[in-house]
Amino acid sequence: MTKFDLSGKLNRRNFLITGAGVLAACSIPSWLRAQSRPAGSYRNLVSSDSKLRIACIGIGGKGYSDLHGVADEQIVALCDVDFARASDAFHEFPGAARYRDYRQMFAEMADQIDAVVIATPDHTHFPAAMRALEAGKHIYVQKPLTHTIGEARALREAARRAGVVTQMGNQGHANEGTRLVKEWIDAGALGSVTEIQAWTNRPVWPQGIDWPASAPVPDTLDWNLWQGTAPLADYGEGIVPFNWRNYWNYGCGALGDMGCHLLDAPFWTLNLRGPVRVSAEFEGANTVSAPKWSIVTYEFPARGSLPPLKLTWYDGGKKPPRPPELEADKELPGGGVIYRGDKSVMLVTGDYSNSPRLIPESVMKEFKRPEKTIPRIPKGNPYLEWINACKGGVAPGSNIVDHSADLTEMVLLGNLAIRMGRPIEWDSEKLCCVGLPEADRFINSNYRIF
């Protein structure tokens, strides 16, 4: 394994010591967790009349659009392991320092950075975010927040300790539709919700495949840095820049890609935390790759005054049965969520809770919409939500401490059931699958020196 001089940086030994301490503290009962911070109570805030000095890690693909989401602030550093992929961003922000290795960036520029946007592949979200938190920087991290459940717990605790502004990039949490879903269900429009079905048109990349044949590493790509803490492997054709989502070493499959979007409103509205039984049907999954398709079922017990709930996830071309309440001339969209209560049914179309409505249409026409009680985000813009919080505004809704770490954990439990190949009983307090110690290797990661 290639070794780098890590002096002054987050080396493997310090990383693992820090991680062990964090994990030891993250099995505390939910009632002891930090509560949402009021406006202005974060550390290292920036004046509202100043530009936020932002560094971006991962600036191709989604990282490029994230960069443009914060471009009205001051972009001081750009980091990517492939300078060819980064060339457009470099051209548009010529004054920003350029790096391949975020550790070098922090070592040289920590005092010139207020906040960090992280849009790397899933497996490198956690080490980059931990390094930023240790430096006291506000962070915006793409979904899924982490690659494993143990990382989600550790990052939540690290964010709580750091006291900085955090946000996960599940942008639908900032929009109008997500708020309407919660307001309508909270107001009793559906009665008691006992069943949810969610589906996506992903994957739109190959899954259920073997490791690709070895291929020459592209000249502009630092393959060692791209792999980061993942196990060292030969480069394979197609892994970069997109098909990595398929491989367990790097991605979280279709469920990890879209679950933090489609399951966000159900999670938020119906408090889908805590113990749960998870089972999965699938085709094509192996030790290397996520499945061609999956149907994952979560069975939640009663949660306070909320009744037991069954949530079913579909991907890879699978969809739930067509609800009888849906009008005869309409079909289910490519992605969406169905909420079934004992009073009525709601269909939400799109990946981000875009357009909720009660079905059939006759019920929607008679529906008296409740008062809007949840504060709105201007233009539903999650970047402005995060930036405003970094300048003393209200905490972002998908912040790590109160929301997105737990949401990511719930989503990744589906992948855990797939990888175990059998139903799991999740003990959220002990961070384990009951009676399945062999699942621990998927809950917590081993990290390579790179």
Summary of the structure (lengths in Angstrom):
residues: 450
radius of gyration: 21.4
end to end distance: 7.2
largest distance: 66.9
contacts: 1538
relative contact order: 0.17
helix: 35%
strand: 19%
